[in-house]
Amino acid sequence: MANIKSAKKRILVTRTRTDRNKAIRSGVKTAIKKVYAAIESGDKAAAQTELKNAVKVIEMAGSKGVYHKNNVARKVARVSKAVNGMA
């Protein structure tokens, strides 16, 4: 356990940011799962709307610094390819 006041503050700030990042990551995973669920059901319109929502969530996570920009691009590309590949 830290003894110095600034170190104690850093522990609190780190805990707060970790919780925030976990929540954002969880939201991204949920959005991606919704896209794949729409693809599985075969509903192209629903998949398109879920894709739009997922891209927004993923890019917001990237802008917050939760994900690196290349990671964001990869995630968006994968879900977009899955939706575009629907027959």
MOPAC internal coordinates of N, CA, C and O (Angstrom, degrees):
PM7 1SCF
backbone

  N    0.0000 0     0.00 0     0.00 0    0    0    0
  C    1.4601 1     0.00 0     0.00 0    1    0    0
  C    1.5138 1   109.04 1     0.00 0    2    1    0
  O    1.2310 1   121.05 1   -38.64 1    3    2    1
  N    1.3109 1   115.59 1   141.36 1    3    2    1
  C    1.4627 1   120.84 1  -178.36 1    5    3    2
  C    1.5166 1   111.10 1   -73.44 1    6    5    3
  O    1.2310 1   121.10 1   -32.78 1    7    6    5
  N    1.3177 1   115.50 1   147.22 1    7    6    5
  C    1.4601 1   121.44 1   176.94 1    9    7    6
  C    1.5255 1   111.85 1  -106.53 1   10    9    7
  O    1.2310 1   120.55 1   152.51 1   11   10    9
  N    1.3217 1   116.55 1   -27.49 1   11   10    9
  C    1.4584 1   121.17 1  -176.17 1   13   11   10
  C    1.5290 1   109.12 1   -83.07 1   14   13   11
  O    1.2310 1   121.31 1   -39.79 1   15   14   13
  N    1.3353 1   115.11 1   140.21 1   15   14   13
  C    1.4642 1   120.56 1  -175.14 1   17   15   14
  C    1.5226 1   112.46 1   -58.49 1   18   17   15
  O    1.2310 1   119.76 1   137.35 1   19   18   17
  N    1.3223 1   118.07 1   -42.65 1   19   18   17
  C    1.4626 1   120.79 1  -178.81 1   21   19   18
  C    1.5279 1   111.04 1   -66.90 1   22   21   19
  O    1.2310 1   120.53 1   145.34 1   23   22   21
  N    1.3270 1   116.58 1   -34.66 1   23   22   21
  C    1.4622 1   120.03 1   178.44 1   25   23   22
  C    1.5231 1   110.59 1   -68.78 1   26   25   23
  O    1.2310 1   120.45 1   143.11 1   27   26   25
  N    1.3343 1   116.75 1   -36.89 1   27   26   25
  C    1.4724 1   120.65 1   176.51 1   29   27   26
  C    1.5273 1   110.10 1   -63.46 1   30   29   27
  O    1.2310 1   120.78 1   138.67 1   31   30   29
  N    1.3368 1   116.11 1   -41.33 1   31   30   29
  C    1.4582 1   119.77 1   178.57 1   33   31   30
  C    1.5256 1   110.53 1   -63.84 1   34   33   31
  O    1.2310 1   120.45 1   137.89 1   35   34   33
  N    1.3272 1   116.74 1   -42.11 1   35   34   33
  C    1.4624 1   120.21 1  -179.90 1   37   35   34
  C    1.5260 1   110.46 1   -59.82 1   38   37   35
  O    1.2310 1   120.40 1   141.53 1   39   38   37
  N    1.3356 1   116.84 1   -38.47 1   39   38   37
  C    1.4642 1   120.50 1   178.63 1   41   39   38
  C    1.5259 1   109.86 1   -61.30 1   42   41   39
  O    1.2310 1   120.40 1   135.01 1   43   42   41
  N    1.3247 1   116.85 1   -44.99 1   43   42   41
  C    1.4637 1   120.94 1   179.87 1   45   43   42
  C    1.5288 1   111.62 1   -64.66 1   46   45   43
  O    1.2310 1   120.75 1   135.49 1   47   46   45
  N    1.3273 1   116.18 1   -44.51 1   47   46   45
  C    1.4603 1   120.54 1  -179.08 1   49   47   46
  C    1.5268 1   110.32 1   -64.36 1   50   49   47
  O    1.2310 1   120.81 1   137.98 1   51   50   49
  N    1.3214 1   116.06 1   -42.02 1   51   50   49
  C    1.4592 1   120.59 1   179.72 1   53   51   50
  C    1.5247 1   110.42 1   -62.45 1   54   53   51
  O    1.2310 1   120.35 1   137.56 1   55   54   53
  N    1.3187 1   116.94 1   -42.44 1   55   54   53
  C    1.4666 1   121.33 1   179.66 1   57   55   54
  C    1.5382 1   109.87 1   -62.70 1   58   57   55
  O    1.2310 1   120.68 1   136.90 1   59   58   57
  N    1.3214 1   116.31 1   -43.10 1   59   58   57
  C    1.4629 1   120.92 1  -179.98 1   61   59   58
  C    1.5233 1   111.03 1   -62.93 1   62   61   59
  O    1.2310 1   120.83 1   132.81 1   63   62   61
  N    1.3280 1   116.02 1   -47.19 1   63   62   61
  C    1.4697 1   120.16 1  -179.06 1   65   63   62
  C    1.5248 1   111.29 1   -66.46 1   66   65   63
  O    1.2310 1   120.22 1   143.65 1   67   66   65
  N    1.3310 1   117.19 1   -36.35 1   67   66   65
  C    1.4607 1   120.74 1   178.80 1   69   67   66
  C    1.5202 1   110.28 1   -62.97 1   70   69   67
  O    1.2310 1   120.39 1   136.04 1   71   70   69
  N    1.3322 1   116.85 1   -43.96 1   71   70   69
  C    1.4641 1   120.73 1   178.97 1   73   71   70
  C    1.5297 1   110.91 1   -62.69 1   74   73   71
  O    1.2310 1   120.80 1   138.17 1   75   74   73
  N    1.3311 1   116.07 1   -41.83 1   75   74   73
  C    1.4602 1   120.93 1   179.43 1   77   75   74
  C    1.5216 1   110.34 1   -63.34 1   78   77   75
  O    1.2310 1   120.40 1   134.46 1   79   78   77
  N    1.3340 1   116.84 1   -45.54 1   79   78   77
  C    1.4638 1   120.99 1  -179.76 1   81   79   78
  C    1.5197 1   111.47 1   -63.67 1   82   81   79
  O    1.2310 1   120.27 1   141.01 1   83   82   81
  N    1.3438 1   117.09 1   -38.99 1   83   82   81
  C    1.4648 1   120.66 1   178.46 1   85   83   82
  C    1.5200 1   110.43 1   -62.29 1   86   85   83
  O    1.2310 1   120.85 1   137.48 1   87   86   85
  N    1.3349 1   115.98 1   -42.52 1   87   86   85
  C    1.4622 1   120.26 1  -179.71 1   89   87   86
  C    1.5267 1   110.63 1   -63.56 1   90   89   87
  O    1.2310 1   120.28 1   138.23 1   91   90   89
  N    1.3195 1   117.08 1   -41.77 1   91   90   89
  C    1.4625 1   120.95 1  -179.77 1   93   91   90
  C    1.5235 1   110.37 1   -66.53 1   94   93   91
  O    1.2310 1   120.25 1   136.08 1   95   94   93
  N    1.3404 1   117.13 1   -43.92 1   95   94   93
  C    1.4722 1   121.10 1   178.55 1   97   95   94
  C    1.5188 1   110.90 1   -61.42 1   98   97   95
  O    1.2310 1   120.81 1   139.31 1   99   98   97
  N    1.3236 1   116.05 1   -40.69 1   99   98   97
  C    1.4571 1   120.64 1   178.94 1  101   99   98
  C    1.5215 1   110.62 1   -62.62 1  102  101   99
  O    1.2310 1   120.59 1   139.07 1  103  102  101
  N    1.3268 1   116.47 1   -40.93 1  103  102  101
  C    1.4583 1   120.34 1   178.13 1  105  103  102
  C    1.5146 1   112.52 1   -63.17 1  106  105  103
  O    1.2310 1   120.71 1   142.15 1  107  106  105
  N    1.3292 1   116.25 1   -37.85 1  107  106  105
  C    1.4625 1   121.07 1   177.97 1  109  107  106
  C    1.5307 1   109.92 1   -64.55 1  110  109  107
  O    1.2310 1   120.75 1   133.89 1  111  110  109
  N    1.3281 1   116.18 1   -46.11 1  111  110  109
  C    1.4682 1   119.84 1  -179.84 1  113  111  110
  C    1.5243 1   110.86 1   -61.54 1  114  113  111
  O    1.2310 1   120.44 1   138.27 1  115  114  113
  N    1.3319 1   116.77 1   -41.73 1  115  114  113
  C    1.4574 1   120.91 1   179.44 1  117  115  114
  C    1.5239 1   110.79 1   -62.95 1  118  117  115
  O    1.2310 1   120.22 1   136.82 1  119  118  117
  N    1.3311 1   117.18 1   -43.18 1  119  118  117
  C    1.4662 1   120.94 1  -179.76 1  121  119  118
  C    1.5240 1   110.49 1   -62.57 1  122  121  119
  O    1.2310 1   120.44 1   138.84 1  123  122  121
  N    1.3329 1   116.77 1   -41.16 1  123  122  121
  C    1.4660 1   120.61 1   179.91 1  125  123  122
  C    1.5259 1   110.11 1   -66.55 1  126  125  123
  O    1.2310 1   120.33 1   139.11 1  127  126  125
  N    1.3377 1   116.97 1   -40.89 1  127  126  125
  C    1.4688 1   120.39 1   178.58 1  129  127  126
  C    1.5176 1   110.97 1   -62.16 1  130  129  127
  O    1.2310 1   119.92 1   142.88 1  131  130  129
  N    1.3387 1   117.76 1   -37.12 1  131  130  129
  C    1.4655 1   121.19 1   178.78 1  133  131  130
  C    1.5213 1   110.76 1   -64.39 1  134  133  131
  O    1.2310 1   120.41 1   142.14 1  135  134  133
  N    1.3317 1   116.83 1   -37.86 1  135  134  133
  C    1.4651 1   119.96 1   177.84 1  137  135  134
  C    1.5219 1   109.82 1   -63.30 1  138  137  135
  O    1.2310 1   120.30 1   131.29 1  139  138  137
  N    1.3276 1   117.03 1   -48.71 1  139  138  137
  C    1.4582 1   120.13 1  -178.83 1  141  139  138
  C    1.5235 1   112.05 1   -65.78 1  142  141  139
  O    1.2310 1   120.12 1   147.53 1  143  142  141
  N    1.3380 1   117.38 1   -32.47 1  143  142  141
  C    1.4679 1   120.10 1   176.41 1  145  143  142
  C    1.5255 1   110.50 1   -65.90 1  146  145  143
  O    1.2310 1   120.24 1   140.46 1  147  146  145
  N    1.3345 1   117.15 1   -39.54 1  147  146  145
  C    1.4600 1   120.73 1   177.38 1  149  147  146
  C    1.5224 1   110.82 1   -66.43 1  150  149  147
  O    1.2310 1   120.47 1   143.41 1  151  150  149
  N    1.3248 1   116.70 1   -36.59 1  151  150  149
  C    1.4685 1   120.54 1   177.52 1  153  151  150
  C    1.5280 1   110.21 1   -65.22 1  154  153  151
  O    1.2310 1   120.67 1   136.88 1  155  154  153
  N    1.3319 1   116.33 1   -43.12 1  155  154  153
  C    1.4638 1   121.03 1   179.83 1  157  155  154
  C    1.5260 1   111.71 1   -61.92 1  158  157  155
  O    1.2310 1   120.89 1   143.26 1  159  158  157
  N    1.3430 1   115.91 1   -36.74 1  159  158  157
  C    1.4682 1   119.29 1  -179.94 1  161  159  158
  C    1.5247 1   111.64 1   -74.02 1  162  161  159
  O    1.2310 1   120.49 1   164.02 1  163  162  161
  N    1.3395 1   116.67 1   -15.98 1  163  162  161
  C    1.4526 1   121.09 1   177.05 1  165  163  162
  C    1.5169 1   114.07 1    84.38 1  166  165  163
  O    1.2310 1   120.15 1  -168.96 1  167  166  165
  N    1.3239 1   117.32 1    11.04 1  167  166  165
  C    1.4733 1   121.36 1  -178.78 1  169  167  166
  C    1.5291 1   109.27 1   -91.71 1  170  169  167
  O    1.2310 1   121.10 1   -76.08 1  171  170  169
  N    1.3359 1   115.50 1   103.92 1  171  170  169
  C    1.4679 1   120.67 1  -175.85 1  173  171  170
  C    1.5317 1   111.52 1   -65.60 1  174  173  171
  O    1.2310 1   120.02 1   139.31 1  175  174  173
  N    1.3201 1   117.56 1   -40.69 1  175  174  173
  C    1.4701 1   121.07 1  -178.56 1  177  175  174
  C    1.5215 1   111.08 1   -64.90 1  178  177  175
  O    1.2310 1   120.88 1   136.12 1  179  178  177
  N    1.3230 1   115.92 1   -43.88 1  179  178  177
  C    1.4728 1   119.84 1   178.45 1  181  179  178
  C    1.5221 1   110.29 1   -64.86 1  182  181  179
  O    1.2310 1   120.42 1   140.62 1  183  182  181
  N    1.3234 1   116.79 1   -39.38 1  183  182  181
  C    1.4614 1   120.78 1   179.55 1  185  183  182
  C    1.5303 1   110.10 1   -63.06 1  186  185  183
  O    1.2310 1   120.43 1   140.61 1  187  186  185
  N    1.3300 1   116.78 1   -39.39 1  187  186  185
  C    1.4685 1   120.70 1   179.38 1  189  187  186
  C    1.5353 1   110.89 1   -64.50 1  190  189  187
  O    1.2310 1   120.61 1   135.94 1  191  190  189
  N    1.3327 1   116.44 1   -44.06 1  191  190  189
  C    1.4741 1   119.04 1  -179.49 1  193  191  190
  C    1.5235 1   110.84 1   -67.89 1  194  193  191
  O    1.2310 1   120.32 1   139.99 1  195  194  193
  N    1.3288 1   117.00 1   -40.01 1  195  194  193
  C    1.4631 1   120.38 1   178.35 1  197  195  194
  C    1.5274 1   110.68 1   -66.68 1  198  197  195
  O    1.2310 1   120.64 1   144.63 1  199  198  197
  N    1.3326 1   116.38 1   -35.37 1  199  198  197
  C    1.4677 1   120.62 1   176.97 1  201  199  198
  C    1.5259 1   110.04 1   -62.59 1  202  201  199
  O    1.2310 1   120.68 1   135.69 1  203  202  201
  N    1.3191 1   116.31 1   -44.31 1  203  202  201
  C    1.4622 1   120.80 1   179.97 1  205  203  202
  C    1.5271 1   110.44 1   -60.19 1  206  205  203
  O    1.2310 1   120.65 1   135.44 1  207  206  205
  N    1.3345 1   116.35 1   -44.56 1  207  206  205
  C    1.4697 1   120.42 1   178.40 1  209  207  206
  C    1.5214 1   111.45 1   -65.10 1  210  209  207
  O    1.2310 1   120.71 1   138.13 1  211  210  209
  N    1.3400 1   116.25 1   -41.87 1  211  210  209
  C    1.4656 1   120.46 1  -178.16 1  213  211  210
  C    1.5222 1   111.27 1   -64.51 1  214  213  211
  O    1.2310 1   120.45 1   137.63 1  215  214  213
  N    1.3285 1   116.74 1   -42.37 1  215  214  213
  C    1.4695 1   120.24 1   179.79 1  217  215  214
  C    1.5219 1   109.72 1   -61.28 1  218  217  215
  O    1.2310 1   120.51 1   138.48 1  219  218  217
  N    1.3155 1   116.64 1   -41.52 1  219  218  217
  C    1.4642 1   120.51 1   179.05 1  221  219  218
  C    1.5272 1   110.73 1   -61.59 1  222  221  219
  O    1.2310 1   120.47 1   132.79 1  223  222  221
  N    1.3331 1   116.71 1   -47.21 1  223  222  221
  C    1.4668 1   121.21 1  -178.83 1  225  223  222
  C    1.5275 1   110.91 1   -63.34 1  226  225  223
  O    1.2310 1   120.74 1   136.55 1  227  226  225
  N    1.3312 1   116.20 1   -43.45 1  227  226  225
  C    1.4652 1   120.75 1  -178.54 1  229  227  226
  C    1.5294 1   110.60 1   -64.45 1  230  229  227
  O    1.2310 1   120.56 1   135.05 1  231  230  229
  N    1.3329 1   116.54 1   -44.95 1  231  230  229
  C    1.4638 1   119.46 1  -178.27 1  233  231  230
  C    1.5288 1   111.80 1   -69.26 1  234  233  231
  O    1.2310 1   120.21 1   147.63 1  235  234  233
  N    1.3264 1   117.19 1   -32.37 1  235  234  233
  C    1.4658 1   119.35 1   175.25 1  237  235  234
  C    1.5249 1   110.33 1   -65.80 1  238  237  235
  O    1.2310 1   120.63 1   140.47 1  239  238  237
  N    1.3480 1   116.41 1   -39.53 1  239  238  237
  C    1.4618 1   120.00 1   177.53 1  241  239  238
  C    1.5241 1   110.10 1   -62.67 1  242  241  239
  O    1.2310 1   120.38 1   141.82 1  243  242  241
  N    1.3253 1   116.88 1   -38.18 1  243  242  241
  C    1.4610 1   120.75 1   177.33 1  245  243  242
  C    1.5165 1   111.76 1   -65.62 1  246  245  243
  O    1.2310 1   120.40 1   140.58 1  247  246  245
  N    1.3297 1   116.83 1   -39.42 1  247  246  245
  C    1.4579 1   119.56 1  -179.15 1  249  247  246
  C    1.5257 1   111.79 1   -70.05 1  250  249  247
  O    1.2310 1   120.32 1   155.05 1  251  250  249
  N    1.3402 1   116.99 1   -24.95 1  251  250  249
  C    1.4619 1   121.13 1   177.92 1  253  251  250
  C    1.5335 1   111.90 1   -81.94 1  254  253  251
  O    1.2310 1   120.60 1   171.92 1  255  254  253
  N    1.3396 1   116.45 1    -8.08 1  255  254  253
  C    1.4546 1   119.85 1   179.45 1  257  255  254
  C    1.5097 1   114.07 1    87.71 1  258  257  255
  O    1.2310 1   120.59 1  -168.63 1  259  258  257
  N    1.3388 1   116.48 1    11.37 1  259  258  257
  C    1.4632 1   119.57 1   179.37 1  261  259  258
  C    1.5221 1   109.70 1   -74.94 1  262  261  259
  O    1.2310 1   120.76 1   141.38 1  263  262  261
  N    1.3378 1   116.15 1   -38.62 1  263  262  261
  C    1.4584 1   122.03 1   178.15 1  265  263  262
  C    1.5268 1   109.59 1  -120.09 1  266  265  263
  O    1.2310 1   120.78 1   -30.71 1  267  266  265
  N    1.3219 1   116.11 1   149.29 1  267  266  265
  C    1.4636 1   122.33 1   173.09 1  269  267  266
  C    1.5220 1   108.46 1   -71.03 1  270  269  267
  O    1.2310 1   120.29 1   -27.81 1  271  270  269
  N    1.3213 1   117.06 1   152.19 1  271  270  269
  C    1.4647 1   120.52 1  -175.89 1  273  271  270
  C    1.5264 1   112.69 1   -60.85 1  274  273  271
  O    1.2310 1   119.89 1   146.72 1  275  274  273
  N    1.3193 1   117.81 1   -33.28 1  275  274  273
  C    1.4673 1   120.14 1   178.40 1  277  275  274
  C    1.5253 1   110.64 1   -70.25 1  278  277  275
  O    1.2310 1   120.51 1   143.77 1  279  278  277
  N    1.3238 1   116.63 1   -36.23 1  279  278  277
  C    1.4550 1   121.49 1   177.08 1  281  279  278
  C    1.5242 1   109.66 1   -64.95 1  282  281  279
  O    1.2310 1   120.75 1   138.83 1  283  282  281
  N    1.3317 1   116.18 1   -41.17 1  283  282  281
  C    1.4692 1   121.24 1   177.26 1  285  283  282
  C    1.5238 1   109.36 1   -61.03 1  286  285  283
  O    1.2310 1   120.34 1   132.43 1  287  286  285
  N    1.3230 1   116.95 1   -47.57 1  287  286  285
  C    1.4592 1   121.33 1  -178.82 1  289  287  286
  C    1.5278 1   110.69 1   -60.87 1  290  289  287
  O    1.2310 1   120.32 1   139.34 1  291  290  289
  N    1.3168 1   116.99 1   -40.66 1  291  290  289
  C    1.4665 1   121.02 1  -179.58 1  293  291  290
  C    1.5308 1   111.06 1   -64.90 1  294  293  291
  O    1.2310 1   120.61 1   135.08 1  295  294  293
  N    1.3364 1   116.44 1   -44.92 1  295  294  293
  C    1.4637 1   120.00 1  -179.96 1  297  295  294
  C    1.5297 1   111.14 1   -62.95 1  298  297  295
  O    1.2310 1   120.62 1   135.45 1  299  298  297
  N    1.3339 1   116.42 1   -44.55 1  299  298  297
  C    1.4650 1   120.68 1  -179.96 1  301  299  298
  C    1.5287 1   110.00 1   -63.36 1  302  301  299
  O    1.2310 1   120.45 1   137.36 1  303  302  301
  N    1.3246 1   116.75 1   -42.64 1  303  302  301
  C    1.4588 1   120.49 1  -179.28 1  305  303  302
  C    1.5293 1   111.57 1   -63.26 1  306  305  303
  O    1.2310 1   120.42 1   140.07 1  307  306  305
  N    1.3147 1   116.80 1   -39.93 1  307  306  305
  C    1.4691 1   119.79 1  -177.98 1  309  307  306
  C    1.5170 1   111.71 1   -66.98 1  310  309  307
  O    1.2310 1   120.19 1   133.70 1  311  310  309
  N    1.3335 1   117.24 1   -46.30 1  311  310  309
  C    1.4645 1   118.09 1  -179.20 1  313  311  310
  C    1.5353 1   110.54 1   -69.89 1  314  313  311
  O    1.2310 1   119.95 1   144.54 1  315  314  313
  N    1.3404 1   117.70 1   -35.46 1  315  314  313
  C    1.4600 1   120.49 1   178.35 1  317  315  314
  C    1.5290 1   110.83 1   -64.32 1  318  317  315
  O    1.2310 1   120.94 1   137.72 1  319  318  317
  N    1.3282 1   115.80 1   -42.28 1  319  318  317
  C    1.4583 1   120.46 1   178.87 1  321  319  318
  C    1.5124 1   110.91 1   -63.43 1  322  321  319
  O    1.2310 1   120.60 1   141.24 1  323  322  321
  N    1.3336 1   116.46 1   -38.76 1  323  322  321
  C    1.4719 1   120.32 1   179.91 1  325  323  322
  C    1.5250 1   110.32 1   -65.25 1  326  325  323
  O    1.2310 1   120.10 1   138.31 1  327  326  325
  N    1.3304 1   117.41 1   -41.69 1  327  326  325
  C    1.4680 1   120.28 1   180.00 1  329  327  326
  C    1.5217 1   110.62 1   -70.15 1  330  329  327
  O    1.2310 1   120.40 1   136.73 1  331  330  329
  N    1.3235 1   116.85 1   -43.27 1  331  330  329
  C    1.4672 1   120.26 1  -179.73 1  333  331  330
  C    1.5171 1   112.16 1   -67.38 1  334  333  331
  O    1.2310 1   120.13 1   156.57 1  335  334  333
  N    1.3276 1   117.36 1   -23.43 1  335  334  333
  C    1.4456 1   121.11 1  -179.13 1  337  335  334
  C    1.5161 1   114.33 1   -83.94 1  338  337  335
  O    1.2310 1   120.71 1  -179.08 1  339  338  337
  N    1.3466 1   116.24 1     0.92 1  339  338  337
  C    1.4690 1   119.04 1   178.66 1  341  339  338
  C    1.5343 1   109.50 1   -66.02 1  342  341  339
  O    1.2310 1   121.10 1   -40.06 1  343  342  341
  N    1.3168 1   115.50 1   139.94 1  343  342  341
  C    1.4687 1   119.88 1  -178.14 1  345  343  342
  C    1.5207 1   111.40 1   -83.55 1  346  345  343
  O    1.2310 1   120.10 1   180.00 1  347  346  345

